[in-house]
Amino acid sequence: MERSDRSKQEPVEVICPKCRYTEIIYLPVDDLPSCPKCHIRMSISELLDEGKSY
Ligand SMILES: [Zn+2]
């Protein structure tokens, strides 16, 4: 898991499994954030790709 470009951050969407609250974070991250409502660990919902065309 070695990446030459350490300065690049990957946006990912995290979601609360309980209330479905979502938040965008940027990898790499030490720890996943907690839901501000439920105070439980949120999980990664999907990887976002900035270069993706819709
Ligand atoms: Zn929640």
mmCIF file of the protein (N, C-alpha, C, O) and its ligand, coordinates in Angstrom:
data_MODEL
# 
_entry.id   MODEL 
# 
loop_
_entity.id 
_entity.type 
_entity.pdbx_number_of_molecules 
1 polymer     1 
2 non-polymer 1 
# 
_entity_poly.entity_id                      1 
_entity_poly.type                           'polypeptide(L)' 
_entity_poly.nstd_linkage                   no 
_entity_poly.nstd_monomer                   no 
_entity_poly.pdbx_seq_one_letter_code       MERSDRSKQEPVEVICPKCRYTEIIYLPVDDLPSCPKCHIRMSISELLDEGKSY 
_entity_poly.pdbx_seq_one_letter_code_can   MERSDRSKQEPVEVICPKCRYTEIIYLPVDDLPSCPKCHIRMSISELLDEGKSY 
_entity_poly.pdbx_strand_id                 A 
# 
loop_
_entity_poly_seq.entity_id 
_entity_poly_seq.num 
_entity_poly_seq.mon_id 
_entity_poly_seq.hetero 
1 1  MET n 
1 2  GLU n 
1 3  ARG n 
1 4  SER n 
1 5  ASP n 
1 6  ARG n 
1 7  SER n 
1 8  LYS n 
1 9  GLN n 
1 10 GLU n 
1 11 PRO n 
1 12 VAL n 
1 13 GLU n 
1 14 VAL n 
1 15 ILE n 
1 16 CYS n 
1 17 PRO n 
1 18 LYS n 
1 19 CYS n 
1 20 ARG n 
1 21 TYR n 
1 22 THR n 
1 23 GLU n 
1 24 ILE n 
1 25 ILE n 
1 26 TYR n 
1 27 LEU n 
1 28 PRO n 
1 29 VAL n 
1 30 ASP n 
1 31 ASP n 
1 32 LEU n 
1 33 PRO n 
1 34 SER n 
1 35 CYS n 
1 36 PRO n 
1 37 LYS n 
1 38 CYS n 
1 39 HIS n 
1 40 ILE n 
1 41 ARG n 
1 42 MET n 
1 43 SER n 
1 44 ILE n 
1 45 SER n 
1 46 GLU n 
1 47 LEU n 
1 48 LEU n 
1 49 ASP n 
1 50 GLU n 
1 51 GLY n 
1 52 LYS n 
1 53 SER n 
1 54 TYR n 
# 
loop_
_struct_asym.id 
_struct_asym.entity_id 
A 1 
B 2 
# 
loop_
_chem_comp.id 
_chem_comp.type 
_chem_comp.mon_nstd_flag 
ARG 'L-peptide linking' y 
ASP 'L-peptide linking' y 
CYS 'L-peptide linking' y 
GLN 'L-peptide linking' y 
GLU 'L-peptide linking' y 
GLY 'peptide linking'   y 
HIS 'L-peptide linking' y 
ILE 'L-peptide linking' y 
LEU 'L-peptide linking' y 
LYS 'L-peptide linking' y 
MET 'L-peptide linking' y 
PRO 'L-peptide linking' y 
SER 'L-peptide linking' y 
THR 'L-peptide linking' y 
TYR 'L-peptide linking' y 
VAL 'L-peptide linking' y 
ZN  non-polymer         . 
# 
_pdbx_entity_nonpoly.entity_id   2 
_pdbx_entity_nonpoly.name        ? 
_pdbx_entity_nonpoly.comp_id     ZN 
# 
_pdbx_nonpoly_scheme.asym_id         B 
_pdbx_nonpoly_scheme.entity_id       2 
_pdbx_nonpoly_scheme.mon_id          ZN 
_pdbx_nonpoly_scheme.ndb_seq_num     1 
_pdbx_nonpoly_scheme.pdb_seq_num     101 
_pdbx_nonpoly_scheme.auth_seq_num    101 
_pdbx_nonpoly_scheme.pdb_mon_id      ZN 
_pdbx_nonpoly_scheme.auth_mon_id     ZN 
_pdbx_nonpoly_scheme.pdb_strand_id   A 
_pdbx_nonpoly_scheme.pdb_ins_code    . 
# 
loop_
_atom_site.group_PDB 
_atom_site.id 
_atom_site.type_symbol 
_atom_site.label_atom_id 
_atom_site.label_alt_id 
_atom_site.label_comp_id 
_atom_site.label_asym_id 
_atom_site.label_entity_id 
_atom_site.label_seq_id 
_atom_site.pdbx_PDB_ins_code 
_atom_site.Cartn_x 
_atom_site.Cartn_y 
_atom_site.Cartn_z 
_atom_site.occupancy 
_atom_site.B_iso_or_equiv 
_atom_site.pdbx_formal_charge 
_atom_site.auth_seq_id 
_atom_site.auth_comp_id 
_atom_site.auth_asym_id 
_atom_site.auth_atom_id 
_atom_site.pdbx_PDB_model_num 
ATOM   1   N  N  . MET A 1 1  ? 0.842   -1.209 0.000   1.00 0.00 ? 1   MET A N  1 
ATOM   2   C  CA . MET A 1 1  ? 0.000   0.000  0.000   1.00 0.00 ? 1   MET A CA 1 
ATOM   3   C  C  . MET A 1 1  ? 0.873   1.254  0.000   1.00 0.00 ? 1   MET A C  1 
ATOM   4   O  O  . MET A 1 1  ? 0.680   2.150  0.821   1.00 0.00 ? 1   MET A O  1 
ATOM   5   N  N  . GLU A 1 2  ? 1.807   1.310  -0.897  1.00 0.00 ? 2   GLU A N  1 
ATOM   6   C  CA . GLU A 1 2  ? 2.679   2.473  -0.919  1.00 0.00 ? 2   GLU A CA 1 
ATOM   7   C  C  . GLU A 1 2  ? 2.283   3.415  -2.047  1.00 0.00 ? 2   GLU A C  1 
ATOM   8   O  O  . GLU A 1 2  ? 2.106   3.006  -3.194  1.00 0.00 ? 2   GLU A O  1 
ATOM   9   N  N  . ARG A 1 3  ? 2.152   4.669  -1.692  1.00 0.00 ? 3   ARG A N  1 
ATOM   10  C  CA . ARG A 1 3  ? 1.744   5.651  -2.697  1.00 0.00 ? 3   ARG A CA 1 
ATOM   11  C  C  . ARG A 1 3  ? 2.833   6.706  -2.814  1.00 0.00 ? 3   ARG A C  1 
ATOM   12  O  O  . ARG A 1 3  ? 3.294   7.268  -1.821  1.00 0.00 ? 3   ARG A O  1 
ATOM   13  N  N  . SER A 1 4  ? 3.225   6.954  -4.040  1.00 0.00 ? 4   SER A N  1 
ATOM   14  C  CA . SER A 1 4  ? 4.291   7.922  -4.257  1.00 0.00 ? 4   SER A CA 1 
ATOM   15  C  C  . SER A 1 4  ? 3.804   9.344  -4.010  1.00 0.00 ? 4   SER A C  1 
ATOM   16  O  O  . SER A 1 4  ? 4.563   10.199 -3.554  1.00 0.00 ? 4   SER A O  1 
ATOM   17  N  N  . ASP A 1 5  ? 2.539   9.589  -4.314  1.00 0.00 ? 5   ASP A N  1 
ATOM   18  C  CA . ASP A 1 5  ? 1.996   10.930 -4.174  1.00 0.00 ? 5   ASP A CA 1 
ATOM   19  C  C  . ASP A 1 5  ? 1.250   11.048 -2.840  1.00 0.00 ? 5   ASP A C  1 
ATOM   20  O  O  . ASP A 1 5  ? 0.046   10.804 -2.762  1.00 0.00 ? 5   ASP A O  1 
ATOM   21  N  N  . ARG A 1 6  ? 1.973   11.418 -1.824  1.00 0.00 ? 6   ARG A N  1 
ATOM   22  C  CA . ARG A 1 6  ? 1.373   11.479 -0.492  1.00 0.00 ? 6   ARG A CA 1 
ATOM   23  C  C  . ARG A 1 6  ? 0.551   12.751 -0.271  1.00 0.00 ? 6   ARG A C  1 
ATOM   24  O  O  . ARG A 1 6  ? -0.254  12.828 0.657   1.00 0.00 ? 6   ARG A O  1 
ATOM   25  N  N  . SER A 1 7  ? 0.760   13.728 -1.119  1.00 0.00 ? 7   SER A N  1 
ATOM   26  C  CA . SER A 1 7  ? 0.062   14.995 -0.894  1.00 0.00 ? 7   SER A CA 1 
ATOM   27  C  C  . SER A 1 7  ? -1.366  14.951 -1.409  1.00 0.00 ? 7   SER A C  1 
ATOM   28  O  O  . SER A 1 7  ? -2.200  15.776 -1.035  1.00 0.00 ? 7   SER A O  1 
ATOM   29  N  N  . LYS A 1 8  ? -1.638  13.984 -2.269  1.00 0.00 ? 8   LYS A N  1 
ATOM   30  C  CA . LYS A 1 8  ? -2.975  13.919 -2.835  1.00 0.00 ? 8   LYS A CA 1 
ATOM   31  C  C  . LYS A 1 8  ? -3.959  13.303 -1.845  1.00 0.00 ? 8   LYS A C  1 
ATOM   32  O  O  . LYS A 1 8  ? -3.710  12.250 -1.258  1.00 0.00 ? 8   LYS A O  1 
ATOM   33  N  N  . GLN A 1 9  ? -5.086  13.995 -1.681  1.00 0.00 ? 9   GLN A N  1 
ATOM   34  C  CA . GLN A 1 9  ? -6.099  13.497 -0.766  1.00 0.00 ? 9   GLN A CA 1 
ATOM   35  C  C  . GLN A 1 9  ? -7.294  13.002 -1.548  1.00 0.00 ? 9   GLN A C  1 
ATOM   36  O  O  . GLN A 1 9  ? -7.727  13.619 -2.522  1.00 0.00 ? 9   GLN A O  1 
ATOM   37  N  N  . GLU A 1 10 ? -7.814  11.885 -1.106  1.00 0.00 ? 10  GLU A N  1 
ATOM   38  C  CA . GLU A 1 10 ? -8.979  11.315 -1.771  1.00 0.00 ? 10  GLU A CA 1 
ATOM   39  C  C  . GLU A 1 10 ? -10.239 11.584 -0.973  1.00 0.00 ? 10  GLU A C  1 
ATOM   40  O  O  . GLU A 1 10 ? -10.330 11.206 0.195   1.00 0.00 ? 10  GLU A O  1 
ATOM   41  N  N  . PRO A 1 11 ? -11.215 12.235 -1.595  1.00 0.00 ? 11  PRO A N  1 
ATOM   42  C  CA . PRO A 1 11 ? -12.475 12.450 -0.889  1.00 0.00 ? 11  PRO A CA 1 
ATOM   43  C  C  . PRO A 1 11 ? -13.305 11.171 -0.855  1.00 0.00 ? 11  PRO A C  1 
ATOM   44  O  O  . PRO A 1 11 ? -13.467 10.484 -1.863  1.00 0.00 ? 11  PRO A O  1 
ATOM   45  N  N  . VAL A 1 12 ? -13.818 10.877 0.316   1.00 0.00 ? 12  VAL A N  1 
ATOM   46  C  CA . VAL A 1 12 ? -14.709 9.730  0.449   1.00 0.00 ? 12  VAL A CA 1 
ATOM   47  C  C  . VAL A 1 12 ? -15.951 10.167 1.221   1.00 0.00 ? 12  VAL A C  1 
ATOM   48  O  O  . VAL A 1 12 ? -15.898 11.078 2.048   1.00 0.00 ? 12  VAL A O  1 
ATOM   49  N  N  . GLU A 1 13 ? -17.035 9.521  0.942   1.00 0.00 ? 13  GLU A N  1 
ATOM   50  C  CA . GLU A 1 13 ? -18.251 9.802  1.674   1.00 0.00 ? 13  GLU A CA 1 
ATOM   51  C  C  . GLU A 1 13 ? -18.406 8.781  2.790   1.00 0.00 ? 13  GLU A C  1 
ATOM   52  O  O  . GLU A 1 13 ? -18.348 7.574  2.556   1.00 0.00 ? 13  GLU A O  1 
ATOM   53  N  N  . VAL A 1 14 ? -18.601 9.273  3.993   1.00 0.00 ? 14  VAL A N  1 
ATOM   54  C  CA . VAL A 1 14 ? -18.867 8.373  5.112   1.00 0.00 ? 14  VAL A CA 1 
ATOM   55  C  C  . VAL A 1 14 ? -20.320 8.535  5.518   1.00 0.00 ? 14  VAL A C  1 
ATOM   56  O  O  . VAL A 1 14 ? -20.913 9.606  5.389   1.00 0.00 ? 14  VAL A O  1 
ATOM   57  N  N  . ILE A 1 15 ? -20.865 7.454  6.007   1.00 0.00 ? 15  ILE A N  1 
ATOM   58  C  CA . ILE A 1 15 ? -22.285 7.467  6.349   1.00 0.00 ? 15  ILE A CA 1 
ATOM   59  C  C  . ILE A 1 15 ? -22.508 6.831  7.716   1.00 0.00 ? 15  ILE A C  1 
ATOM   60  O  O  . ILE A 1 15 ? -21.848 5.856  8.078   1.00 0.00 ? 15  ILE A O  1 
ATOM   61  N  N  . CYS A 1 16 ? -23.433 7.387  8.456   1.00 0.00 ? 16  CYS A N  1 
ATOM   62  C  CA . CYS A 1 16 ? -23.807 6.803  9.741   1.00 0.00 ? 16  CYS A CA 1 
ATOM   63  C  C  . CYS A 1 16 ? -24.763 5.643  9.476   1.00 0.00 ? 16  CYS A C  1 
ATOM   64  O  O  . CYS A 1 16 ? -25.796 5.822  8.830   1.00 0.00 ? 16  CYS A O  1 
ATOM   65  N  N  . PRO A 1 17 ? -24.424 4.461  9.971   1.00 0.00 ? 17  PRO A N  1 
ATOM   66  C  CA . PRO A 1 17 ? -25.280 3.289  9.720   1.00 0.00 ? 17  PRO A CA 1 
ATOM   67  C  C  . PRO A 1 17 ? -26.625 3.378  10.429  1.00 0.00 ? 17  PRO A C  1 
ATOM   68  O  O  . PRO A 1 17 ? -27.555 2.629  10.131  1.00 0.00 ? 17  PRO A O  1 
ATOM   69  N  N  . LYS A 1 18 ? -26.706 4.306  11.371  1.00 0.00 ? 18  LYS A N  1 
ATOM   70  C  CA . LYS A 1 18 ? -27.931 4.393  12.162  1.00 0.00 ? 18  LYS A CA 1 
ATOM   71  C  C  . LYS A 1 18 ? -28.916 5.409  11.583  1.00 0.00 ? 18  LYS A C  1 
ATOM   72  O  O  . LYS A 1 18 ? -30.073 5.080  11.316  1.00 0.00 ? 18  LYS A O  1 
ATOM   73  N  N  . CYS A 1 19 ? -28.445 6.653  11.390  1.00 0.00 ? 19  CYS A N  1 
ATOM   74  C  CA . CYS A 1 19 ? -29.359 7.705  10.943  1.00 0.00 ? 19  CYS A CA 1 
ATOM   75  C  C  . CYS A 1 19 ? -29.122 8.115  9.494   1.00 0.00 ? 19  CYS A C  1 
ATOM   76  O  O  . CYS A 1 19 ? -29.832 8.966  8.958   1.00 0.00 ? 19  CYS A O  1 
ATOM   77  N  N  . ARG A 1 20 ? -28.116 7.502  8.863   1.00 0.00 ? 20  ARG A N  1 
ATOM   78  C  CA . ARG A 1 20 ? -27.807 7.761  7.456   1.00 0.00 ? 20  ARG A CA 1 
ATOM   79  C  C  . ARG A 1 20 ? -27.262 9.158  7.205   1.00 0.00 ? 20  ARG A C  1 
ATOM   80  O  O  . ARG A 1 20 ? -27.276 9.634  6.070   1.00 0.00 ? 20  ARG A O  1 
ATOM   81  N  N  . TYR A 1 21 ? -26.792 9.804  8.232   1.00 0.00 ? 21  TYR A N  1 
ATOM   82  C  CA . TYR A 1 21 ? -26.129 11.089 8.059   1.00 0.00 ? 21  TYR A CA 1 
ATOM   83  C  C  . TYR A 1 21 ? -24.830 10.865 7.293   1.00 0.00 ? 21  TYR A C  1 
ATOM   84  O  O  . TYR A 1 21 ? -24.078 9.937  7.590   1.00 0.00 ? 21  TYR A O  1 
ATOM   85  N  N  . THR A 1 22 ? -24.573 11.716 6.312   1.00 0.00 ? 22  THR A N  1 
ATOM   86  C  CA . THR A 1 22 ? -23.361 11.540 5.519   1.00 0.00 ? 22  THR A CA 1 
ATOM   87  C  C  . THR A 1 22 ? -22.454 12.753 5.640   1.00 0.00 ? 22  THR A C  1 
ATOM   88  O  O  . THR A 1 22 ? -22.891 13.867 5.931   1.00 0.00 ? 22  THR A O  1 
ATOM   89  N  N  . GLU A 1 23 ? -21.195 12.497 5.409   1.00 0.00 ? 23  GLU A N  1 
ATOM   90  C  CA . GLU A 1 23 ? -20.203 13.541 5.511   1.00 0.00 ? 23  GLU A CA 1 
ATOM   91  C  C  . GLU A 1 23 ? -19.064 13.204 4.564   1.00 0.00 ? 23  GLU A C  1 
ATOM   92  O  O  . GLU A 1 23 ? -18.754 12.034 4.335   1.00 0.00 ? 23  GLU A O  1 
ATOM   93  N  N  . ILE A 1 24 ? -18.441 14.250 4.013   1.00 0.00 ? 24  ILE A N  1 
ATOM   94  C  CA . ILE A 1 24 ? -17.301 14.027 3.132   1.00 0.00 ? 24  ILE A CA 1 
ATOM   95  C  C  . ILE A 1 24 ? -16.014 14.212 3.917   1.00 0.00 ? 24  ILE A C  1 
ATOM   96  O  O  . ILE A 1 24 ? -15.819 15.226 4.588   1.00 0.00 ? 24  ILE A O  1 
ATOM   97  N  N  . ILE A 1 25 ? -15.142 13.222 3.824   1.00 0.00 ? 25  ILE A N  1 
ATOM   98  C  CA . ILE A 1 25 ? -13.835 13.331 4.459   1.00 0.00 ? 25  ILE A CA 1 
ATOM   99  C  C  . ILE A 1 25 ? -12.779 13.099 3.404   1.00 0.00 ? 25  ILE A C  1 
ATOM   100 O  O  . ILE A 1 25 ? -13.074 12.653 2.295   1.00 0.00 ? 25  ILE A O  1 
ATOM   101 N  N  . TYR A 1 26 ? -11.546 13.406 3.758   1.00 0.00 ? 26  TYR A N  1 
ATOM   102 C  CA . TYR A 1 26 ? -10.461 13.248 2.810   1.00 0.00 ? 26  TYR A CA 1 
ATOM   103 C  C  . TYR A 1 26 ? -9.424  12.279 3.348   1.00 0.00 ? 26  TYR A C  1 
ATOM   104 O  O  . TYR A 1 26 ? -8.887  12.460 4.441   1.00 0.00 ? 26  TYR A O  1 
ATOM   105 N  N  . LEU A 1 27 ? -9.155  11.248 2.564   1.00 0.00 ? 27  LEU A N  1 
ATOM   106 C  CA . LEU A 1 27 ? -8.135  10.277 2.930   1.00 0.00 ? 27  LEU A CA 1 
ATOM   107 C  C  . LEU A 1 27 ? -6.752  10.822 2.593   1.00 0.00 ? 27  LEU A C  1 
ATOM   108 O  O  . LEU A 1 27 ? -6.649  11.680 1.717   1.00 0.00 ? 27  LEU A O  1 
ATOM   109 N  N  . PRO A 1 28 ? -5.704  10.374 3.232   1.00 0.00 ? 28  PRO A N  1 
ATOM   110 C  CA . PRO A 1 28 ? -5.759  9.402  4.330   1.00 0.00 ? 28  PRO A CA 1 
ATOM   111 C  C  . PRO A 1 28 ? -6.208  10.055 5.633   1.00 0.00 ? 28  PRO A C  1 
ATOM   112 O  O  . PRO A 1 28 ? -5.915  11.222 5.895   1.00 0.00 ? 28  PRO A O  1 
ATOM   113 N  N  . VAL A 1 29 ? -6.908  9.297  6.423   1.00 0.00 ? 29  VAL A N  1 
ATOM   114 C  CA . VAL A 1 29 ? -7.389  9.798  7.705   1.00 0.00 ? 29  VAL A CA 1 
ATOM   115 C  C  . VAL A 1 29 ? -7.036  8.782  8.783   1.00 0.00 ? 29  VAL A C  1 
ATOM   116 O  O  . VAL A 1 29 ? -7.102  7.575  8.549   1.00 0.00 ? 29  VAL A O  1 
ATOM   117 N  N  . ASP A 1 30 ? -6.664  9.263  9.952   1.00 0.00 ? 30  ASP A N  1 
ATOM   118 C  CA . ASP A 1 30 ? -6.280  8.359  11.030  1.00 0.00 ? 30  ASP A CA 1 
ATOM   119 C  C  . ASP A 1 30 ? -7.464  7.543  11.521  1.00 0.00 ? 30  ASP A C  1 
ATOM   120 O  O  . ASP A 1 30 ? -7.357  6.347  11.789  1.00 0.00 ? 30  ASP A O  1 
ATOM   121 N  N  . ASP A 1 31 ? -8.590  8.225  11.628  1.00 0.00 ? 31  ASP A N  1 
ATOM   122 C  CA . ASP A 1 31 ? -9.752  7.546  12.168  1.00 0.00 ? 31  ASP A CA 1 
ATOM   123 C  C  . ASP A 1 31 ? -11.003 8.085  11.492  1.00 0.00 ? 31  ASP A C  1 
ATOM   124 O  O  . ASP A 1 31 ? -11.082 9.265  11.150  1.00 0.00 ? 31  ASP A O  1 
ATOM   125 N  N  . LEU A 1 32 ? -11.951 7.231  11.309  1.00 0.00 ? 32  LEU A N  1 
ATOM   126 C  CA . LEU A 1 32 ? -13.208 7.683  10.724  1.00 0.00 ? 32  LEU A CA 1 
ATOM   127 C  C  . LEU A 1 32 ? -13.966 8.535  11.735  1.00 0.00 ? 32  LEU A C  1 
ATOM   128 O  O  . LEU A 1 32 ? -13.927 8.264  12.936  1.00 0.00 ? 32  LEU A O  1 
ATOM   129 N  N  . PRO A 1 33 ? -14.651 9.557  11.251  1.00 0.00 ? 33  PRO A N  1 
ATOM   130 C  CA . PRO A 1 33 ? -15.370 10.435 12.174  1.00 0.00 ? 33  PRO A CA 1 
ATOM   131 C  C  . PRO A 1 33 ? -16.586 9.750  12.781  1.00 0.00 ? 33  PRO A C  1 
ATOM   132 O  O  . PRO A 1 33 ? -17.071 8.733  12.286  1.00 0.00 ? 33  PRO A O  1 
ATOM   133 N  N  . SER A 1 34 ? -17.055 10.342 13.866  1.00 0.00 ? 34  SER A N  1 
ATOM   134 C  CA . SER A 1 34 ? -18.264 9.833  14.499  1.00 0.00 ? 34  SER A CA 1 
ATOM   135 C  C  . SER A 1 34 ? -19.448 10.680 14.076  1.00 0.00 ? 34  SER A C  1 
ATOM   136 O  O  . SER A 1 34 ? -19.304 11.861 13.758  1.00 0.00 ? 34  SER A O  1 
ATOM   137 N  N  . CYS A 1 35 ? -20.605 10.070 14.077  1.00 0.00 ? 35  CYS A N  1 
ATOM   138 C  CA . CYS A 1 35 ? -21.815 10.798 13.757  1.00 0.00 ? 35  CYS A CA 1 
ATOM   139 C  C  . CYS A 1 35 ? -22.103 11.823 14.862  1.00 0.00 ? 35  CYS A C  1 
ATOM   140 O  O  . CYS A 1 35 ? -22.103 11.475 16.043  1.00 0.00 ? 35  CYS A O  1 
ATOM   141 N  N  . PRO A 1 36 ? -22.348 13.082 14.483  1.00 0.00 ? 36  PRO A N  1 
ATOM   142 C  CA . PRO A 1 36 ? -22.606 14.110 15.485  1.00 0.00 ? 36  PRO A CA 1 
ATOM   143 C  C  . PRO A 1 36 ? -23.906 13.891 16.242  1.00 0.00 ? 36  PRO A C  1 
ATOM   144 O  O  . PRO A 1 36 ? -24.094 14.429 17.333  1.00 0.00 ? 36  PRO A O  1 
ATOM   145 N  N  . LYS A 1 37 ? -24.793 13.109 15.668  1.00 0.00 ? 37  LYS A N  1 
ATOM   146 C  CA . LYS A 1 37 ? -26.072 12.844 16.332  1.00 0.00 ? 37  LYS A CA 1 
ATOM   147 C  C  . LYS A 1 37 ? -26.008 11.602 17.213  1.00 0.00 ? 37  LYS A C  1 
ATOM   148 O  O  . LYS A 1 37 ? -26.423 11.620 18.372  1.00 0.00 ? 37  LYS A O  1 
ATOM   149 N  N  . CYS A 1 38 ? -25.476 10.519 16.635  1.00 0.00 ? 38  CYS A N  1 
ATOM   150 C  CA . CYS A 1 38 ? -25.511 9.230  17.332  1.00 0.00 ? 38  CYS A CA 1 
ATOM   151 C  C  . CYS A 1 38 ? -24.228 8.946  18.101  1.00 0.00 ? 38  CYS A C  1 
ATOM   152 O  O  . CYS A 1 38 ? -24.202 8.091  18.987  1.00 0.00 ? 38  CYS A O  1 
ATOM   153 N  N  . HIS A 1 39 ? -23.169 9.665  17.760  1.00 0.00 ? 39  HIS A N  1 
ATOM   154 C  CA . HIS A 1 39 ? -21.868 9.462  18.405  1.00 0.00 ? 39  HIS A CA 1 
ATOM   155 C  C  . HIS A 1 39 ? -21.376 8.034  18.250  1.00 0.00 ? 39  HIS A C  1 
ATOM   156 O  O  . HIS A 1 39 ? -20.798 7.455  19.170  1.00 0.00 ? 39  HIS A O  1 
ATOM   157 N  N  . ILE A 1 40 ? -21.609 7.487  17.090  1.00 0.00 ? 40  ILE A N  1 
ATOM   158 C  CA . ILE A 1 40 ? -21.040 6.184  16.773  1.00 0.00 ? 40  ILE A CA 1 
ATOM   159 C  C  . ILE A 1 40 ? -20.181 6.330  15.528  1.00 0.00 ? 40  ILE A C  1 
ATOM   160 O  O  . ILE A 1 40 ? -20.328 7.281  14.760  1.00 0.00 ? 40  ILE A O  1 
ATOM   161 N  N  . ARG A 1 41 ? -19.296 5.389  15.347  1.00 0.00 ? 41  ARG A N  1 
ATOM   162 C  CA . ARG A 1 41 ? -18.377 5.425  14.222  1.00 0.00 ? 41  ARG A CA 1 
ATOM   163 C  C  . ARG A 1 41 ? -19.129 5.334  12.901  1.00 0.00 ? 41  ARG A C  1 
ATOM   164 O  O  . ARG A 1 41 ? -19.977 4.463  12.705  1.00 0.00 ? 41  ARG A O  1 
ATOM   165 N  N  . MET A 1 42 ? -18.799 6.253  12.002  1.00 0.00 ? 42  MET A N  1 
ATOM   166 C  CA . MET A 1 42 ? -19.400 6.207  10.677  1.00 0.00 ? 42  MET A CA 1 
ATOM   167 C  C  . MET A 1 42 ? -18.560 5.309  9.791   1.00 0.00 ? 42  MET A C  1 
ATOM   168 O  O  . MET A 1 42 ? -17.380 5.089  10.062  1.00 0.00 ? 42  MET A O  1 
ATOM   169 N  N  . SER A 1 43 ? -19.165 4.792  8.736   1.00 0.00 ? 43  SER A N  1 
ATOM   170 C  CA . SER A 1 43 ? -18.444 3.912  7.830   1.00 0.00 ? 43  SER A CA 1 
ATOM   171 C  C  . SER A 1 43 ? -18.385 4.530  6.436   1.00 0.00 ? 43  SER A C  1 
ATOM   172 O  O  . SER A 1 43 ? -19.195 5.385  6.077   1.00 0.00 ? 43  SER A O  1 
ATOM   173 N  N  . ILE A 1 44 ? -17.419 4.078  5.679   1.00 0.00 ? 44  ILE A N  1 
ATOM   174 C  CA . ILE A 1 44 ? -17.251 4.633  4.337   1.00 0.00 ? 44  ILE A CA 1 
ATOM   175 C  C  . ILE A 1 44 ? -18.400 4.193  3.438   1.00 0.00 ? 44  ILE A C  1 
ATOM   176 O  O  . ILE A 1 44 ? -18.695 3.005  3.308   1.00 0.00 ? 44  ILE A O  1 
ATOM   177 N  N  . SER A 1 45 ? -19.034 5.179  2.826   1.00 0.00 ? 45  SER A N  1 
ATOM   178 C  CA . SER A 1 45 ? -20.151 4.893  1.944   1.00 0.00 ? 45  SER A CA 1 
ATOM   179 C  C  . SER A 1 45 ? -19.671 4.623  0.525   1.00 0.00 ? 45  SER A C  1 
ATOM   180 O  O  . SER A 1 45 ? -20.008 3.603  -0.076  1.00 0.00 ? 45  SER A O  1 
ATOM   181 N  N  . GLU A 1 46 ? -18.882 5.552  0.003   1.00 0.00 ? 46  GLU A N  1 
ATOM   182 C  CA . GLU A 1 46 ? -18.352 5.353  -1.341  1.00 0.00 ? 46  GLU A CA 1 
ATOM   183 C  C  . GLU A 1 46 ? -17.133 6.216  -1.573  1.00 0.00 ? 46  GLU A C  1 
ATOM   184 O  O  . GLU A 1 46 ? -16.944 7.256  -0.942  1.00 0.00 ? 46  GLU A O  1 
ATOM   185 N  N  . LEU A 1 47 ? -16.319 5.758  -2.487  1.00 0.00 ? 47  LEU A N  1 
ATOM   186 C  CA . LEU A 1 47 ? -15.176 6.549  -2.885  1.00 0.00 ? 47  LEU A CA 1 
ATOM   187 C  C  . LEU A 1 47 ? -15.610 7.548  -3.934  1.00 0.00 ? 47  LEU A C  1 
ATOM   188 O  O  . LEU A 1 47 ? -16.324 7.218  -4.880  1.00 0.00 ? 47  LEU A O  1 
ATOM   189 N  N  . LEU A 1 48 ? -15.168 8.761  -3.749  1.00 0.00 ? 48  LEU A N  1 
ATOM   190 C  CA . LEU A 1 48 ? -15.513 9.792  -4.711  1.00 0.00 ? 48  LEU A CA 1 
ATOM   191 C  C  . LEU A 1 48 ? -14.328 10.042 -5.621  1.00 0.00 ? 48  LEU A C  1 
ATOM   192 O  O  . LEU A 1 48 ? -13.178 10.070 -5.182  1.00 0.00 ? 48  LEU A O  1 
ATOM   193 N  N  . ASP A 1 49 ? -14.621 10.216 -6.858  1.00 0.00 ? 49  ASP A N  1 
ATOM   194 C  CA . ASP A 1 49 ? -13.569 10.482 -7.828  1.00 0.00 ? 49  ASP A CA 1 
ATOM   195 C  C  . ASP A 1 49 ? -13.820 11.844 -8.441  1.00 0.00 ? 49  ASP A C  1 
ATOM   196 O  O  . ASP A 1 49 ? -14.820 12.059 -9.126  1.00 0.00 ? 49  ASP A O  1 
ATOM   197 N  N  . GLU A 1 50 ? -12.902 12.757 -8.188  1.00 0.00 ? 50  GLU A N  1 
ATOM   198 C  CA . GLU A 1 50 ? -13.076 14.127 -8.674  1.00 0.00 ? 50  GLU A CA 1 
ATOM   199 C  C  . GLU A 1 50 ? -13.074 14.206 -10.195 1.00 0.00 ? 50  GLU A C  1 
ATOM   200 O  O  . GLU A 1 50 ? -13.684 15.100 -10.782 1.00 0.00 ? 50  GLU A O  1 
ATOM   201 N  N  . GLY A 1 51 ? -12.385 13.265 -10.823 1.00 0.00 ? 51  GLY A N  1 
ATOM   202 C  CA . GLY A 1 51 ? -12.271 13.320 -12.268 1.00 0.00 ? 51  GLY A CA 1 
ATOM   203 C  C  . GLY A 1 51 ? -13.413 12.622 -12.989 1.00 0.00 ? 51  GLY A C  1 
ATOM   204 O  O  . GLY A 1 51 ? -13.432 12.542 -14.218 1.00 0.00 ? 51  GLY A O  1 
ATOM   205 N  N  . LYS A 1 52 ? -14.360 12.122 -12.215 1.00 0.00 ? 52  LYS A N  1 
ATOM   206 C  CA . LYS A 1 52 ? -15.449 11.363 -12.828 1.00 0.00 ? 52  LYS A CA 1 
ATOM   207 C  C  . LYS A 1 52 ? -16.407 12.277 -13.570 1.00 0.00 ? 52  LYS A C  1 
ATOM   208 O  O  . LYS A 1 52 ? -16.708 13.378 -13.109 1.00 0.00 ? 52  LYS A O  1 
ATOM   209 N  N  . SER A 1 53 ? -16.874 11.833 -14.690 1.00 0.00 ? 53  SER A N  1 
ATOM   210 C  CA . SER A 1 53 ? -17.861 12.616 -15.427 1.00 0.00 ? 53  SER A CA 1 
ATOM   211 C  C  . SER A 1 53 ? -19.238 11.997 -15.256 1.00 0.00 ? 53  SER A C  1 
ATOM   212 O  O  . SER A 1 53 ? -19.394 10.776 -15.276 1.00 0.00 ? 53  SER A O  1 
ATOM   213 N  N  . TYR A 1 54 ? -20.204 12.835 -15.093 1.00 0.00 ? 54  TYR A N  1 
ATOM   214 C  CA . TYR A 1 54 ? -21.550 12.328 -14.839 1.00 0.00 ? 54  TYR A CA 1 
ATOM   215 C  C  . TYR A 1 54 ? -22.445 12.420 -16.075 1.00 0.00 ? 54  TYR A C  1 
ATOM   216 O  O  . TYR A 1 54 ? -23.612 12.032 -16.023 1.00 0.00 ? 54  TYR A O  1 
HETATM 217 ZN ZN . ZN  B 2 .  ? -26.119 8.907  13.185  1.00 0.00 2 101 ZN  A ZN 1 
# 
